[in-house]
Every structure is written in structure tokens, then in C-alpha cells.
Amino acid sequence: MNSRVISLLKKLELEWARHKQVDTGRQAWVVLRDCDGGETHLEMSGSYGGRSRFQEKPGPGPQLRDFGTFSIVMTVTQAEDNA
């Protein structure tokens, strides 16, 4: 493997370990849209208890990490959310 890939994998492993150790009790439900491969951001569309719901939108803006730390993150497509 090239050194860039190894470096990225190490960063991902550290990020995973950091998130795994934090049990915030908060949950995120993220509905992904087909945004033609361009830049996307998230908008909060609802919150109840420790659960937050987000919609992916086209264009620049906040990402999930900008809303804080979540113990559980579920991502679904628009079709899965509609089912």
C-alpha cells in the first residue's frame, strides 16, 4: 500500500477509537440524498429525546461533527426512509 493510504487508515482507526469510547446517549438518523456527487451538508429536520434527524442537502454547510458527538449514527437513503 502507498504511504498516503496507510496514513488515512491510521487516522480513521484513531477517529473510530475516539468515537467508540464516547457514549453520549445521543443518536443521529441521517437521510442521504442523491446530490449528484457534489458538495453536501446536513440540516437538522427534527429532534426528540436524544435522537436527532438530519437531511442531506446539496451545497456547502455543516457536517454531522458540527452538531456534536453521537453514540449511534444511522444513515439511510431517501427510498429506505420512505419505506
C-alpha positions in Angstrom: 0.0 0.0 0.0 1.2 3.5 -0.6 2.0 5.7 2.4 -1.0 8.0 1.9 -3.5 5.1 2.1 -1.7 3.8 5.3 -1.8 7.3 6.8 -5.5 7.7 6.1 -6.3 4.3 7.6 -4.4 5.2 10.7 -6.3 8.4 11.1 -9.6 6.5 10.6 -8.6 4.0 13.2 -7.8 6.8 15.7 -11.1 8.5 14.9 -13.0 5.3 15.3 -11.4 4.6 18.7 -12.2 8.1 19.9 -15.9 7.8 18.9 -16.2 4.3 20.3 -15.1 5.5 23.7 -17.6 8.3 23.9 -21.1 7.1 24.9 -23.2 10.3 24.7 -26.5 8.6 24.5 -27.3 10.7 21.5 -28.4 9.2 18.2 -28.5 10.6 14.7 -30.7 9.5 11.8 -29.3 10.8 8.6 -31.3 10.6 5.3 -28.9 10.7 2.3 -30.0 12.2 -0.9 -28.7 11.7 -4.4 -26.9 15.1 -4.6 -25.1 14.4 -8.0 -21.7 13.8 -6.3 -21.2 17.5 -5.5 -20.6 19.0 -2.1 -23.3 18.4 0.5 -24.2 19.5 4.0 -26.7 18.4 6.7 -29.8 20.2 8.0 -31.4 19.1 11.2 -35.1 18.3 10.5 -36.1 17.2 13.9 -35.1 16.2 17.4 -36.8 14.3 20.2 -35.2 12.9 23.3 -31.6 12.1 22.5 -32.4 11.5 18.8 -31.7 13.9 16.0 -32.9 13.6 12.4 -30.9 15.1 9.5 -31.4 15.6 5.8 -28.5 15.8 3.4 -28.8 18.8 1.1 -26.6 20.0 -1.8 -24.0 22.7 -1.3 -21.6 23.7 1.4 -22.6 23.8 5.0 -22.4 22.0 8.4 -21.4 18.3 8.6 -22.5 15.9 11.3 -19.5 16.6 13.5 -20.6 20.2 13.7 -23.7 19.1 15.6 -21.7 17.3 18.3 -20.9 13.7 19.1 -23.3 10.9 18.6 -23.1 7.4 20.0 -25.1 5.9 17.2 -25.4 7.2 13.6 -27.8 5.5 11.2 -27.6 6.5 7.6 -30.3 5.6 5.1 -31.2 6.6 1.6 -34.3 8.6 0.8 -36.0 5.4 -0.6 -35.2 3.5 2.6 -36.6 6.4 4.7 -39.8 6.4 2.7 -40.4 2.6 3.1 
